[in-house]
Amino acid sequence: MILHHVFTIAGAVSSCAAASAGTSREGFSGELKSYVREEDGSLILKLAGGLSILIFCLEWVVLTLAFFLKYYAHVDGGF
């Protein structure tokens, strides 16, 4: 299950990296018709990226905690 989670995340990261490799930020944001200024858009993307990293780290903390709780329950003879 954890290996499946790792491969899913690795696939998502590699697909995003491949999609963004061919585009430059200036060209991409220059073609968008938006009411958001470029500086604000950059801040929004940084905040969204930070939130994604935070969620990723929290997922791994929860997975690690669940593993150790299950392990100690098994060692103590609970399950």
Order of alpha helices (4+ residues) and beta strands (2+ residues): alpha-alpha-alpha
